[in-house]
Amino acid sequence: MTPATESPPQPTQAPAPRSVEPTASHRSRSWIWRALITLFVGGAALVMGLTTFEWLASFKTEPPRQEDSSVFKTYSVTVFEVQPADLRRVITAFGTARADREVIVAAEVSGQIVEANQLEVGQPISASMITEGVDGRSSRSDGDLLVRIDPKTYQERVLQAKKRLAQDDVELKQLKQVNENNQRVLKTDQANLKTAKIEFENAQRLKARGVGTDTAVRRAELEMRRYEDAVIRLENEIGLFEVRTQQIVSRRDAHLSDLELAEIDLNRTEVRPPFSGVISEVFVEQGQFVQQGAALVRLTDPTRVEVPLSLQLSDYLEVGSMSDGEDPVRVALAENETAQPRWFSDPLDAIRQAPEADERTRTVNIYTEVNNEEQDVPLLPGTFVQARILGAVMENVIVVPRDAVVEGTVFVAIPQNASDSTDELSTSASMAIVERRSVNFGRNLQSLVVVESGLEPGDQVVMTNLDVIYDGAQLKIDANSGVRQLSDELARLRTPQVRIVE
């Protein structure tokens, strides 16, 4: 038995376990196993994919092989049949019709409009004219009154000018009377001067003899001098008569001009049209105050209409050469490119043209006129029209579509014999072989080009599949729709500039 004073025994502590570190050989074996597993899985996937591809490829059917290498591909084409024809050019241009005579009527004097007649757009207005009666006498009508401007101020100016003229006439008459009086007085004073000279000479002789006195001599001398001064004064007055007369006459002429101007201004208070026409625009109303030069109405003469046309220099020269011929050249005008001509111009006997060409468009403007009195429907100013001028005739020319030209050559279809055609082709189609041919070309006529040499009448020029056919290729031509004529090509154009001359 253990005494109570001793401490109880302590439990024994187990030793801590040591950490185990992998060796280098163990890590190398682990990496090799992972690489082998990866290669095995990738190879299995590759084998499975190849097996699946071969299985799917087994369902594909092989296309039939062409056993005979002598069979060529046949191209279905459209051809243009070449035939000579007489062609006439149609020179086209565009222009906007404008009135040959159009003016803005303006006020020539200032004032308030006290009367306005017929100021409405579309109202016809008649100008003053001279008519001859049955008896052979001519009479003048004033024409329609458009506007009357308040004439009171101008009437007063006329009255003042007349009064100044009357005053000048009175002064001129008075000057003539004074001159006549001076002429009579001059004659009297000249006679008195002669008598005074004689008395002065007698007084001098008496004094020399000792009979006369100095006083008598001085008195006679003073009397003679007085008459001399009077004669000189009157002669001067008479000499100035012509100058004073000219002054009054000149002043009277100026006052007469003032009267004429005042009367002209008075007449201008009544505004009348310069020519007969139709009011196309109104700018004023009655009661309005207008200054000199203010626009009142715009007047248009619709009887004659002018159309400026822009032509290329070559077209202008051609039209100019035709105008010198015997047949008159007229311009046909239509409201658009496809409409039939509705208006016809005056003959182009002498072409009126602009003095210079347009630098930007390289064109020349010519001007043609339309007399609306000769048209079924008048051509209104401001209408945009297409002009057509028949050009010169080109006789017996061959043309082909420009689309059929490839690098200066064309493909010509050479027909084959009937025995050479295969049974698979329809009887409505013909067979041909392609021949590439060099051709000399001339001028262009819109979508056509003139052939100068290289083609013969009856040749068939290929128009389709030009990017795939070649020299010697086999063609199939539909006899119904595969052959086109010149008329077919012209019908395709919206605005043909070439016509076949029948």
C-alpha positions as CSV (number, residue, x, y, z in Angstrom):
1,M,0.0,0.0,0.0
2,T,1.4,3.3,-1.1
3,P,1.7,6.1,1.4
4,A,-0.7,9.1,1.0
5,T,2.2,11.5,0.8
6,E,3.6,10.2,-2.5
7,S,2.5,11.6,-5.8
8,P,0.5,9.3,-8.2
9,P,2.4,7.9,-11.2
10,Q,2.5,9.9,-14.5
11,P,1.3,8.1,-17.8
12,T,4.0,7.4,-20.3
13,Q,4.0,9.7,-23.6
14,A,4.3,7.9,-27.0
15,P,7.0,9.2,-29.4
16,A,5.9,11.6,-32.4
17,P,5.8,10.0,-35.9
18,R,8.4,11.1,-38.5
19,S,7.4,12.6,-42.0
20,V,8.2,10.4,-45.0
21,E,9.7,12.3,-48.1
22,P,9.2,10.7,-51.7
23,T,12.4,9.7,-53.3
24,A,13.5,10.8,-56.9
25,S,12.9,7.4,-58.4
26,H,9.3,7.4,-57.2
27,R,8.6,10.8,-58.9
28,S,10.1,9.6,-62.2
29,R,7.9,6.5,-62.3
30,S,4.7,8.6,-61.7
31,W,5.5,10.9,-64.7
32,I,6.0,8.0,-67.1
33,W,2.7,6.4,-66.1
34,R,0.8,9.7,-66.8
35,A,2.4,10.0,-70.3
36,L,1.6,6.5,-71.2
37,I,-2.0,6.9,-70.2
38,T,-2.3,10.2,-72.3
39,L,-0.8,8.5,-75.4
40,F,-3.2,5.6,-75.1
41,V,-6.3,7.8,-74.8
42,G,-5.2,10.0,-77.8
43,G,-4.5,7.0,-80.0
44,A,-7.9,5.5,-79.1
45,A,-9.7,8.7,-80.1
46,L,-7.8,8.9,-83.4
47,V,-8.6,5.3,-84.3
48,M,-12.2,5.9,-83.4
49,G,-12.4,9.1,-85.6
50,L,-10.8,7.4,-88.6
51,T,-13.2,4.5,-88.3
52,T,-16.2,6.8,-88.2
53,F,-15.0,8.8,-91.3
54,E,-14.6,5.6,-93.3
55,W,-18.0,4.5,-92.3
56,L,-19.6,7.7,-93.4
57,A,-17.6,7.7,-96.7
58,S,-19.0,4.4,-97.5
59,F,-22.4,6.0,-98.1
60,K,-21.1,8.4,-100.9
61,T,-21.8,7.4,-104.4
62,E,-19.2,8.0,-107.1
63,P,-20.3,10.4,-109.9
64,P,-20.5,8.9,-113.4
65,R,-17.2,9.3,-115.2
66,Q,-17.0,10.8,-118.7
67,E,-15.7,7.9,-120.7
68,D,-15.4,9.8,-124.1
69,S,-13.0,12.7,-123.8
70,S,-14.0,14.0,-127.3
71,V,-17.3,15.5,-126.2
72,F,-17.1,19.3,-125.6
73,K,-19.3,21.5,-123.5
74,T,-22.0,23.3,-125.4
75,Y,-22.9,27.0,-124.6
76,S,-26.3,28.4,-125.1
77,V,-25.9,32.0,-126.5
78,T,-27.8,34.9,-128.1
79,V,-26.4,36.3,-131.3
80,F,-26.8,39.5,-133.3
81,E,-27.5,39.1,-137.0
82,V,-25.4,41.5,-139.0
83,Q,-27.3,43.3,-141.8
84,P,-26.5,46.6,-143.6
85,A,-29.0,49.4,-143.2
86,D,-29.5,53.1,-143.8
87,L,-29.4,54.9,-140.5
88,R,-30.2,58.4,-139.5
89,R,-28.8,60.0,-136.3
90,V,-31.1,61.7,-133.9
91,I,-29.3,64.5,-132.1
92,T,-30.8,64.9,-128.6
93,A,-30.5,67.8,-126.1
94,F,-32.3,69.2,-123.2
95,G,-33.5,72.8,-122.5
96,T,-35.9,74.9,-120.6
97,A,-38.4,77.0,-122.6
98,R,-38.5,80.7,-121.9
99,A,-40.5,83.6,-123.2
100,D,-38.9,85.4,-126.2
101,R,-40.2,88.7,-124.7
102,E,-40.6,89.2,-121.0
103,V,-40.3,92.4,-119.0
104,I,-40.9,93.7,-115.5
105,V,-43.0,96.9,-115.8
106,A,-41.6,99.4,-113.3
107,A,-42.8,102.8,-112.1
108,E,-41.1,105.7,-113.9
109,V,-42.3,108.3,-111.3
110,S,-42.9,108.2,-107.6
111,G,-46.3,108.5,-106.0
112,Q,-49.3,106.8,-104.6
113,I,-51.2,104.3,-106.8
114,V,-54.7,105.8,-107.1
115,E,-56.0,103.3,-109.8
116,A,-55.0,99.7,-110.5
117,N,-56.8,97.8,-113.3
118,Q,-56.6,94.1,-114.3
119,L,-53.7,93.4,-111.9
120,E,-54.3,89.6,-111.9
121,V,-52.0,86.8,-112.9
122,G,-53.1,85.3,-116.2
123,Q,-54.9,88.4,-117.3
124,P,-54.2,89.2,-121.0
125,I,-53.1,92.8,-121.6
126,S,-53.2,94.8,-124.9
127,A,-50.6,97.4,-125.8
128,S,-51.1,100.5,-127.9
129,M,-51.3,99.8,-131.6
130,I,-52.0,101.6,-134.9
131,T,-54.9,100.3,-136.9
132,E,-56.0,101.3,-140.4
133,G,-59.6,102.0,-141.1
134,V,-61.8,101.2,-144.1
135,D,-61.1,104.7,-145.5
136,G,-57.4,104.1,-145.3
137,R,-56.8,106.4,-142.4
138,S,-54.8,105.1,-139.5
139,S,-55.8,105.5,-135.9
140,R,-53.8,104.8,-132.7
141,S,-55.3,103.1,-129.6
142,D,-53.7,103.8,-126.2
143,G,-53.8,100.2,-124.9
144,D,-54.9,99.0,-121.5
145,L,-54.2,101.0,-118.4
146,L,-52.3,99.0,-115.7
147,V,-51.7,101.6,-113.0
148,R,-52.4,105.3,-112.5
149,I,-50.1,107.1,-110.1
150,D,-51.4,110.3,-108.4
151,P,-50.8,113.0,-111.0
152,K,-51.5,116.2,-108.9
153,T,-47.8,116.9,-108.2
154,Y,-46.8,116.5,-111.8
155,Q,-49.8,118.6,-113.0
156,E,-48.5,121.5,-110.8
157,R,-45.0,121.1,-112.3
158,V,-46.4,121.4,-115.8
159,L,-48.4,124.6,-114.8
160,Q,-45.2,126.2,-113.2
161,A,-43.2,125.4,-116.3
162,K,-45.9,127.0,-118.5
163,K,-45.9,130.2,-116.3
164,R,-42.1,130.5,-116.5
165,L,-42.3,130.2,-120.3
166,A,-45.0,133.0,-120.4
167,Q,-42.8,135.2,-118.3
168,D,-39.9,134.7,-120.7
169,D,-42.0,135.6,-123.6
170,V,-43.1,138.8,-121.9
171,E,-39.4,139.7,-121.1
172,L,-38.4,139.0,-124.7
173,K,-41.2,141.2,-126.0
174,Q,-40.3,144.0,-123.6
175,L,-36.7,143.9,-124.6
176,K,-37.6,144.2,-128.2
177,Q,-39.7,147.2,-127.4
178,V,-36.9,148.9,-125.4
179,N,-34.5,148.3,-128.3
180,E,-36.9,149.9,-130.8
181,N,-37.2,152.9,-128.4
182,N,-33.5,153.2,-128.1
183,Q,-33.1,153.1,-131.8
184,R,-35.5,156.1,-132.2
185,V,-33.8,158.0,-129.3
186,L,-30.4,157.3,-130.8
187,K,-31.4,158.9,-134.0
188,T,-32.6,162.0,-132.2
189,D,-29.5,162.3,-130.0
190,Q,-27.3,161.8,-133.0
191,A,-29.0,164.8,-134.7
192,N,-28.8,166.9,-131.5
193,L,-25.1,165.9,-131.2
194,K,-24.5,167.2,-134.7
195,T,-26.2,170.5,-133.9
196,A,-24.3,170.8,-130.7
197,K,-21.0,170.3,-132.5
198,I,-21.9,173.1,-134.9
199,E,-22.8,175.5,-132.1
200,F,-19.6,174.6,-130.2
201,E,-17.5,175.3,-133.4
202,N,-19.4,178.7,-133.8
203,A,-18.7,179.6,-130.2
204,Q,-15.0,178.9,-130.7
205,R,-14.9,181.1,-133.9
206,L,-16.7,184.0,-132.2
207,K,-14.3,183.8,-129.3
208,A,-11.4,183.8,-131.6
209,R,-12.7,187.0,-133.2
210,G,-13.1,188.5,-129.8
211,V,-16.9,188.6,-130.0
212,G,-17.7,185.4,-128.0
213,T,-17.0,184.7,-124.4
214,D,-15.5,181.7,-122.6
215,T,-18.8,181.0,-120.9
216,A,-20.5,180.6,-124.2
217,V,-17.8,178.2,-125.4
218,R,-17.9,176.1,-122.2
219,R,-21.7,176.0,-122.4
220,A,-21.7,174.8,-126.0
221,E,-19.0,172.2,-125.2
222,L,-20.9,170.8,-122.2
223,E,-24.0,170.5,-124.4
224,M,-22.0,168.7,-127.1
225,R,-20.5,166.3,-124.4
226,R,-23.9,165.6,-123.0
227,Y,-25.2,164.5,-126.4
228,E,-22.0,162.5,-127.0
229,D,-22.6,160.5,-123.7
230,A,-26.2,159.9,-124.6
231,V,-25.3,158.6,-128.0
232,I,-22.6,156.3,-126.6
233,R,-25.0,155.0,-123.9
234,L,-27.7,154.3,-126.4
235,E,-25.2,152.6,-128.8
236,N,-24.1,150.4,-125.9
237,E,-27.7,149.6,-125.0
238,I,-28.4,148.7,-128.6
239,G,-25.2,146.6,-128.8
240,L,-26.3,144.6,-125.7
241,F,-29.7,143.8,-127.2
242,E,-28.5,140.7,-129.0
243,V,-26.8,139.4,-125.8
244,R,-29.8,140.0,-123.6
245,T,-32.0,138.5,-126.2
246,Q,-29.8,135.4,-126.3
247,Q,-29.9,135.2,-122.5
248,I,-33.7,135.3,-122.5
249,V,-34.0,132.8,-125.4
250,S,-31.6,130.4,-123.6
251,R,-33.6,130.7,-120.4
252,R,-36.8,130.2,-122.3
253,D,-35.3,127.0,-123.9
254,A,-34.4,125.6,-120.5
255,H,-37.9,126.4,-119.2
256,L,-39.3,124.7,-122.3
257,S,-37.3,121.6,-121.6
258,D,-38.6,121.7,-118.0
259,L,-42.1,121.8,-119.4
260,E,-41.5,118.9,-121.7
261,L,-40.0,116.9,-118.8
262,A,-42.9,117.8,-116.6
263,E,-45.3,116.7,-119.3
264,I,-43.4,113.4,-119.7
265,D,-43.6,112.7,-116.0
266,L,-47.3,113.5,-116.1
267,N,-47.8,111.0,-118.9
268,R,-45.8,108.5,-116.9
269,T,-48.3,108.5,-114.1
270,E,-50.4,106.3,-116.5
271,V,-48.5,103.0,-116.8
272,R,-49.4,101.0,-119.9
273,P,-47.8,97.8,-121.2
274,P,-44.9,98.0,-123.7
275,F,-46.3,95.0,-125.7
276,S,-49.3,92.8,-125.6
277,G,-49.0,89.8,-123.3
278,V,-50.2,88.1,-120.1
279,I,-49.5,89.2,-116.6
280,S,-47.4,86.6,-114.9
281,E,-46.7,88.3,-111.6
282,V,-48.1,91.2,-109.6
283,F,-46.0,93.2,-107.1
284,V,-48.2,96.2,-106.0
285,E,-51.7,97.0,-104.8
286,Q,-53.9,100.1,-105.2
287,G,-53.2,102.7,-102.5
288,Q,-49.5,101.7,-102.2
289,F,-46.8,104.3,-102.5
290,V,-44.1,103.4,-105.0
291,Q,-40.7,104.9,-105.7
292,Q,-39.3,105.5,-109.1
293,G,-38.1,102.2,-110.5
294,A,-40.2,100.0,-108.2
295,A,-41.5,96.8,-109.9
296,L,-45.2,96.8,-110.7
297,V,-46.0,93.7,-112.7
298,R,-44.1,91.1,-114.8
299,L,-45.5,90.8,-118.4
300,T,-44.9,87.8,-120.6
301,D,-45.5,87.4,-124.3
302,P,-46.5,83.7,-124.8
303,T,-46.8,83.8,-128.5
304,R,-43.1,83.1,-129.2
305,V,-41.0,80.9,-126.9
306,E,-37.2,80.5,-127.0
307,V,-35.5,77.2,-126.1
308,P,-31.7,77.2,-125.5
309,L,-30.1,73.8,-126.3
310,S,-26.6,72.6,-125.3
311,L,-24.9,70.5,-128.0
312,Q,-21.5,68.8,-128.2
313,L,-19.2,70.5,-130.7
314,S,-19.5,67.6,-133.2
315,D,-23.3,67.7,-133.0
316,Y,-23.3,71.5,-133.5
317,L,-21.1,71.2,-136.5
318,E,-23.4,68.6,-138.0
319,V,-26.5,70.7,-137.4
320,G,-24.8,73.7,-138.9
321,S,-23.9,71.8,-142.0
322,M,-27.5,70.6,-142.4
323,S,-29.0,74.1,-142.0
324,D,-27.1,75.2,-145.1
325,G,-29.0,72.6,-147.2
326,E,-32.2,72.9,-149.1
327,D,-34.4,70.9,-146.7
328,P,-35.5,72.8,-143.7
329,V,-34.2,71.5,-140.3
330,R,-36.7,71.7,-137.5
331,V,-36.4,70.8,-133.8
332,A,-39.0,68.4,-132.4
333,L,-39.7,69.0,-128.7
334,A,-41.2,66.6,-126.2
335,E,-42.0,66.8,-122.5
336,N,-39.7,63.8,-121.7
337,E,-37.4,61.3,-123.3
338,T,-40.1,58.7,-124.1
339,A,-43.0,61.0,-125.2
340,Q,-43.8,61.7,-128.8
341,P,-42.9,65.2,-130.1
342,R,-45.6,67.8,-129.2
343,W,-44.0,71.0,-130.5
344,F,-41.9,71.9,-133.5
345,S,-39.6,74.9,-133.9
346,D,-39.1,77.3,-136.7
347,P,-36.8,76.2,-139.4
348,L,-33.1,76.5,-138.5
349,D,-32.2,78.5,-141.5
350,A,-29.5,80.4,-139.7
351,I,-28.4,78.9,-136.4
352,R,-28.2,81.5,-133.6
353,Q,-25.6,80.4,-131.1
354,A,-23.8,81.6,-128.0
355,P,-20.6,83.6,-128.7
356,E,-18.5,81.1,-126.7
357,A,-18.5,77.5,-125.5
358,D,-19.1,76.4,-121.9
359,E,-15.7,75.7,-120.4
360,R,-17.1,73.1,-117.9
361,T,-19.4,71.1,-120.1
362,R,-17.5,71.7,-123.4
363,T,-20.8,72.4,-125.1
364,V,-22.2,75.1,-127.4
365,N,-25.6,76.7,-126.8
366,I,-27.9,77.1,-129.8
367,Y,-31.3,78.8,-129.7
368,T,-34.5,77.7,-131.4
369,E,-37.8,79.4,-131.3
370,V,-41.4,78.1,-131.3
371,N,-44.3,80.0,-132.6
372,N,-47.2,79.0,-130.3
373,E,-49.7,80.4,-132.8
374,E,-48.7,77.4,-135.1
375,Q,-48.9,74.7,-132.4
376,D,-51.9,72.6,-131.4
377,V,-50.9,73.0,-127.7
378,P,-48.8,76.1,-126.7
379,L,-45.4,75.6,-125.2
380,L,-45.4,77.4,-121.9
381,P,-42.3,79.2,-120.7
382,G,-40.5,77.3,-118.0
383,T,-41.3,73.9,-119.5
384,F,-38.4,71.4,-119.4
385,V,-38.2,69.7,-122.8
386,Q,-36.2,67.2,-124.7
387,A,-35.1,68.3,-128.2
388,R,-34.6,65.9,-131.1
389,I,-32.9,66.9,-134.4
390,L,-32.8,64.5,-137.3
391,G,-29.2,64.3,-138.4
392,A,-27.5,63.1,-141.6
393,V,-28.3,59.7,-143.1
394,M,-25.5,57.1,-143.1
395,E,-26.2,54.8,-146.0
396,N,-25.6,51.0,-146.1
397,V,-23.6,50.8,-142.8
398,I,-23.1,47.8,-140.6
399,V,-23.4,48.2,-136.8
400,V,-23.1,45.8,-133.9
401,P,-23.8,46.2,-130.1
402,R,-20.9,47.7,-128.2
403,D,-21.4,45.0,-125.5
404,A,-20.4,42.3,-128.1
405,V,-16.9,43.8,-128.5
406,V,-14.2,42.2,-126.5
407,E,-10.7,43.9,-126.7
408,G,-11.3,45.1,-130.3
409,T,-12.6,41.7,-131.5
410,V,-16.0,39.9,-131.7
411,F,-17.0,36.3,-131.5
412,V,-18.7,35.1,-134.7
413,A,-21.0,32.0,-134.6
414,I,-20.2,29.8,-137.6
415,P,-23.3,27.5,-138.2
416,Q,-22.7,23.7,-138.4
417,N,-24.3,21.3,-140.8
418,A,-27.6,19.7,-139.7
419,S,-25.9,16.2,-139.6
420,D,-23.4,17.4,-137.0
421,S,-26.1,18.3,-134.4
422,T,-26.8,15.8,-131.6
423,D,-30.1,14.2,-131.0
424,E,-30.3,15.6,-127.5
425,L,-30.8,19.2,-128.9
426,S,-34.2,20.4,-129.7
427,T,-35.1,20.9,-133.4
428,S,-35.8,24.7,-132.6
429,A,-32.1,25.3,-131.9
430,S,-29.1,25.3,-134.2
431,M,-25.5,24.5,-133.6
432,A,-22.4,26.7,-134.3
433,I,-18.7,27.0,-133.6
434,V,-17.1,30.2,-132.3
435,E,-14.6,32.1,-134.4
436,R,-12.9,35.1,-132.8
437,R,-12.5,37.8,-135.4
438,S,-10.6,41.1,-135.5
439,V,-12.8,44.0,-136.8
440,N,-12.1,47.6,-137.6
441,F,-14.6,49.9,-135.8
442,G,-15.7,53.4,-136.6
443,R,-17.8,55.9,-134.6
444,N,-20.1,55.0,-131.7
445,L,-23.8,55.4,-132.1
446,Q,-25.1,55.3,-128.5
447,S,-25.1,51.5,-127.7
448,L,-24.0,50.6,-131.2
449,V,-20.7,50.8,-133.0
450,V,-20.1,51.1,-136.7
451,V,-18.1,48.3,-138.3
452,E,-15.9,49.5,-141.1
453,S,-14.4,46.1,-142.1
454,G,-14.2,42.5,-140.8
455,L,-17.9,41.5,-140.9
456,E,-20.2,40.5,-143.7
457,P,-24.0,40.6,-144.0
458,G,-25.5,37.6,-142.4
459,D,-22.7,37.1,-139.8
460,Q,-24.0,36.2,-136.3
461,V,-22.1,38.0,-133.6
462,V,-22.2,36.4,-130.1
463,M,-23.6,38.6,-127.4
464,T,-23.8,36.4,-124.3
465,N,-21.4,34.2,-122.3
466,L,-18.5,36.3,-123.7
467,D,-16.5,35.6,-120.5
468,V,-16.4,31.8,-120.9
469,I,-16.5,31.1,-124.6
470,Y,-13.3,30.7,-126.6
471,D,-12.2,30.3,-130.2
472,G,-13.6,26.9,-131.4
473,A,-16.2,26.5,-128.6
474,Q,-19.5,24.8,-129.5
475,L,-22.6,26.9,-129.3
476,K,-26.3,26.3,-129.3
477,I,-28.6,29.1,-130.7
478,D,-32.3,29.2,-130.0
479,A,-33.9,29.9,-133.4
480,N,-36.9,31.7,-131.7
481,S,-35.3,33.9,-129.1
482,G,-31.5,33.5,-129.6
483,V,-31.2,35.7,-132.8
484,R,-31.6,39.5,-132.4
485,Q,-31.9,42.1,-135.1
486,L,-31.0,45.8,-135.3
487,S,-34.6,46.7,-134.7
488,D,-34.6,44.7,-131.5
489,E,-31.5,46.5,-130.2
490,L,-33.0,49.9,-131.0
491,A,-36.2,48.9,-129.2
492,R,-34.3,48.2,-126.0
493,L,-33.1,51.8,-125.9
494,R,-35.2,54.2,-123.9
495,T,-34.2,57.2,-126.0
496,P,-32.8,55.8,-129.3
497,Q,-30.4,58.3,-131.0
498,V,-30.4,56.2,-134.2
499,R,-33.3,55.5,-136.6
500,I,-33.6,53.0,-139.4
501,V,-34.5,54.8,-142.6
502,E,-37.2,52.9,-144.4
